[in-house]
Amino acid sequence: MIPTPYLLFLGDAPDQLSAKVAQGIKDWRPENAVGQLRLPECGADAGLADMSLADAKAAGAETLVIGVANRGGVISQVWKKVLIEALEMGFDVASGLHNLLRNENDLVAAAHVAGQTLHDVRIPSVAYPIANGVKRSGKRCLAVGTDCSIGKMYTSLAVDAEMRNRGMKSTFRPTGQTGILITGGGVPLDAVVADFMAGAVEYLTPDNDDDHWDHIEGQGSLFHASYSGVTLALIHGGQPDALILAHEPTRTHMRGLPHYDLPSLETLRDTALLLARVVNPVCEVVGVSVNTQHLTEAEANKCLADIEARMGLPTVDPFRHGAGRLVDALVSL
């Protein structure tokens, strides 16, 4: 287990979306986040107190967590001075980037001298099986998005929290670095060898009580040229009984792909449902989750109402307004 609490390192993240790991930890496990450390050129803010390493150590922080998710998952050379200083001051360092801490010789040497630990979250710890497609007991819900980094994890966490508040049997199943850092376990799906990705999702969501819901953390998008493969593995390995469509209405293009437009919610619904019914013929689309963080309250309410009228599905921002209507839709299946 990674020692808590954390100091969240935002580094030189160029924008808020790049700091989604830090933001997710702050929003869902605020008790684990004592503050944030930002370099002068940082364009993100997780809404925590800005701290130096010394301030954070005095506040009880045990681990410096790299809270940035950059394209390609690279450990910037600009960060190295801070990471090494943190190790020397008695912090562990944790990262969910593809560029592993353990592969950086200077970080390994500093950790060894200081007697601290490097925690690479994106390392599969199990020999996952190849998926067999056999029907499993229990119920499963998956959020699928019109783009990546759009609110799929927040949707699943919010629905899981609402179910547990109602006394229902429910579990959030992490499949990415932020979810794993929030909960302390899960499958780093995009680091699993392709042939075993769907099998890893089957492993993550085993047989369960008939009235138990697994909420599988979504990844990527079927329509994103870079990350569609991991989404399909989640659909086929997860065998979802229900899909929730996730959307961010202010996006002008796919994240990182300015030459690709986002699909319509109707196209997402029809494509994802067709693929989900390959492994679960009774799967249904039950609702729409809209990330309205860049809209005013009036704008958000109008956007939600317009989408609901168009789609004929309960449409909410589960983080802003609660996930109750999405849970109601799942219960009615």
N, C-alpha and C positions, 0 to 999 in steps of 0.2 A: 504494500500500500504506500502511496505517496504521502509523506508527512504534510499535515495541514497545521495552521492556515497558510495561505499562499500570498505572495507578492506577485501581482500580475504585470508582466513585462510587455508593454505595448511598443517598445522600440521606436522605429521610425515609420510605423504604419501610415500609409498615405491618406487613408480615409476610414470612416467608421466601420464599413463592411469588412475591411482587412483585419479588424480587431475583434472578429465575431467570437473567437474562443474566449477571450477575456470577458466580453460582454455576456456571453452565455453563463459563465461561472458566476459573474456578479449578479445576474438576474435570478439564477436558480439555486445557487448555493452561496448567498451573501455572507453567511457565517464563516465561510472558508477564505474570504478575500479581505485582507487588511488594508490594501491600498494598491496603487498602480505606479509604475515607473515608466516615464516617457522620455525619449530623447528630444532635444530641442526642436527637431523638424517633424515631430509626430503630428499627424493630422487627425488622430482619433482620441476619444475620451470616453472611458467606461463609466464615468460618473463617480469615481472613487477618489479618495484623498491622494494627491501626488506625494510620493515618498522617495527619499534616497534609500540606498541599501541599509545604511545605518539606522534611519528612522524605522524601517520595516523590521529590522532585527530587534530593535527596542520594543516594537509593538507585538513581538512574538511570532513573526513570520518564520516558517521553517523551509519553505520551498519557493524558489523563483520559477514561475510558470511562464513560458513563452506563450503569450496570448494572441499571437498573430498567425493568420492563415494566408500566406502569400501564394501567388501562382507558382506551382512547382514545389512548394514546401521547402524552401531553401533557408539555411541558417546564414544570415547576412554577416559578412566580415565586420560590419560596423558594430554589430552586437557583441562581438567576441570579448572586448575589453570589459563590458559589464558582466557577462556570464562568468568570466574567469575571476573577476573581483568578488562576485557573489559566492563562488565556491570557496575562495580564500577566506571569506567572512563567515563561513559555516552554513551556508544555504545548500540544500540540494537544488538541482535544476531539472525541470520537467519540460518535455516538448512532445507535441504530436505531429511535428513536421516530417515529411518524407526524408529529408536530409537528417540522418540520425546523429544524435549527440555522440554516441559511442564510436562514430566513424571520424570524429574530429580529434586528431591526436593532441592538440593543445588543450582541449577541454578534458580529455581523458587524463592527461598528465596532471592538470590542475586538481581534478577531483581526487586522484590518487594521493597527491601530496596533502591535500586538505582533509582526507578521510571522508569525503562526501560522495553522494550517489547521483549518477545521471539516470533519469527516468525517461526512456523512450516509449511513449504510449502507443505508437503506431508499429508495434511488433506483434505479429500473430503468435500466441502462446500455446496454441492447440494444433494438432494435425487434423485439420477439418476434413470430413468425408466429402466425396462427390455427392451432389444432391440426388435423391431417389424419387422425389415427387410423391411419396406415399402420404396420404391424408393423415393429419395429426389432429388430436382432440384439442379442445379449447378454441378461443376466438382470437383473431388477429386483425389489427388495423394498421394501415400504412398510409402516410402522407406522400403524395407525388406532386411535383411542382412544375410550373411553367418555366422555371429556371433553377439554377443552383443558388445556394445561400439566400433563400427566399423566405424561410420561416417554417420549414418542415419539422425541425427538431423542437422548436418552441410549440408547435401545434401538438405534437405527441406528448411532450411534457405537460402541457396544460390540460389535455384530455385525461391523461393518467392521473394528474393531481385531482381533477374534478371527480373522477370515478372513486378514488380512494377517500375523498372527502364524503362521498355518499355511502361509504362502507362496502363498495364493490371490490371484487378481486381484480387487480390490475397491476401490470408491471411495465415500466419503460425499458425498452431494449436498445442500448446504445450501439451504434455501428460506426461512429466516427470519433475523432480526437476530442471534440468538445464534450460530447455525451459521456465518453469514458472518463474524462477529467471531472465531470459533474458527479457521476455516480460511483466511480471507482472500479468499473468493470465493463465488459462488453467485447465486441469484435471490431477491430480496425479494418473494416471491410475493403477499403481501397488499397490495402497493403497485402491482401490475400491473393495468391495466384489465381488467375482468372477461372480455371476449371473448377476451383473449389469455393468460389464466392457464394453461389446459391446453397451449397452444402453447409457453409459457415452460418448462413441465415437459418437453415433448418436446425442446426445445432443450437443456435441462440434462442430459438423459439420452439422448445420441445413440446411433447404431449402435456396437456394440462387439464384442469377441471373444465367441464363444459361451460361453466359460467365465468371463466377467467379470461380477461382480455390482455393480450400482449400488444403494446404500442411500439412499433418498430421505427426507429429513427431513420428517416428518409435521407437519401444522398443523391446529388446530381439531378439530372433531368433527362427524360427520354429524348428530349429535343435539343440537348446540348451536345455539340459535336465532340467535345472533349471528355464528357463524363457520363454518357448514356449507358455504358456497359454496367456500371455499378448499380444503376437504377433498375435495370432489367433483372439483375441477380437478386435484388431485394424483392421484386415482384414475384419471381418464380420460386425463390427459396422461402419467401414469407408466406405464400399461399393465403393472401389476405382475404378475410371475409368482407372487409370494408375498405374503401379508399376514400381519403379526404383530399380534395384538390387544394393546392397551396399556390398563392399568387401574390405578387407585389405590383400594384397598379401604376407606379411611377417609373418602372424600368422602361428604357427606350430600346434596349437590345440585350442579348444574352451576355451575362457577366464574362468579360474578357474576350468576347467575340463581337465586335461592333458591326460586323457585316451579317449577323444573324438576328432576325426578329424573334420575339417570343411568340409561341403558338397561342391561339385563343383557348379559353377554358373549355369550350366545346370540343376542340381538337384534342386537348389533353384528356378530357373525360372519355372520349370514344376510343382513343388509342390505348390508354392505360387499362381501361376495362376489358378491351379485347384481349390484351396480353395477360391480364390477371385471370381471366376465365379459362385460359389454357390449363392452369393448375387448380383452379377453384371455380367451377361453373356457376356457383351461386353468389359470387362476389358482386357487391353493389357499391356504387358511389353514393355516399351518404351526406356530404356537405362540402362547403368551400371555406377555407381558411385564408383570410386576406391580411397581409402585413401592411397596416396603415400607419406605420411610424412616421412617414413623411407627410401625412395629411393632418389638417386640423380636425377637431372633433366633428364639425359640421360636414367637412369634406368626406371624412371617414364614414359617417352615417349615410350620406348620399351614395357613396361608392358601394357600400354593403347592400343597401336597398336596391340599387340598380342591378347588381350582379344577381341577387336573390330573385328578383323579378324575371331576369333573363334566363337563369339556369333552373329555376324551380327547386332549389336546394337551400337548406338553412345556411346562411352566409354570415360569418362572424370574424372579428379579430379576437382570437382566444386569449391573447396576452393582454390586450387593452380592455376587453369587455367580458372576458370569461368564456369558458368552453362548454357551458351548460347545454346549449342547444345542440352542439355536436354530440355530446353524451346522450342526450335525449334521442337523437337520430340513431345512434348505435344500439341503444337499449331496445328500440322498436324493431330492429331487424328480426 
